[in-house]
Amino acid sequence: MTLSEYRVALKNFIKDHDILNRLIEFKEENSSNELDMYIHMALGFLNSTPPMIQSYTISTFPLPSLLIHQASIECLISNGIVMARNDLAYNNGGINVKISDGTRYLQQLQTLYAVADKEIDVLTKIKIAININAGWGGVASPYASLHGLEGTVIDD
């Protein structure tokens, strides 16, 4: 997938379409530049996940769903920061008014963390398999020449 395809997929996953955003005056919550930043942040984080065998690009990343989920996490964290910054609760004579909600995305973040953790386990296993496959030819051991067994094949 390309960056623009990931951007569309991320926008569709988080449902950031103007027609669905009634409470923010039918505007998109995230710009294309912000979505691109979240995708790059996710890729950077996932590339730093051990084992460090190779660095993926956007087009070579093996688990597109993981990249979208991790980018969604970055997005919700960023949007949650804005909500927390603008959070205001006002009470006057028993009338409560709450402007914005700093904890709006916490439940979605917890769900995404759980899903992303499972996918990160899969990514780790993929990296380990790549590492094992790259180890063709074997590794010499100094124990092969102990007690005159060098070159001797021992059958069970």
Residue, then its C-alpha position, 0 to 999 in steps of 0.5 A: m500500500t502507498l501512503s495515500e492508500y494508508r491515509v484513506a484506510l486510516k480515515n475510513f477506520i477512524k470514521d473521520h468524515d465530515i458528514l459523521n462529525r455532528l458535534i464538531e460542526f460537520k468538519e473532519e477532525n484530522s487533516s491529511n497532513e496529520l493522518d500522514m504524521y500518525i502513519h509515520m509515527a506508527l511506522g517508526f514505532l513498529n520498526s523499533t520493535p525487536p528483533m532489529i532485523q530490517s526496517y520496513t517502509i510504508s509500502t513493504f510493511p507486512l501487516p497493514s492492519l497493524l500499521i492502521h491500528q497503531a496510527s489510530i492509537e497515535c491519532l486518538i492520543s493526539n486528539g485526546i490531548v486537544m480534548a483534555r486541553n479544552d476540557l471545561a466543566y461548569n456548574n451554576g445553580g444546578i445546571n452543569v455544562k461540560i465543554s469538550d471531554g478530555t477522556r472521550y477516547l480512553q475506551q477506544l484506546q484501550t481496545l486498540y491497545a489490546v488489538a495492536d498488542k496481539e498484532i505486534d506479537v505476530l510482527t515479532k514472530i514474522k521478524i524472528a522467522i525472517n531472522i531464522n531463515a537468514g541464518w542458513g549455513g549453520v553456526a560453528s560450535p567449539y564443542a564439535s571437537l571435544h574428546g576426539l569426536e571431530g568429524t565423527v557422526i554419532d547415531d542414536 
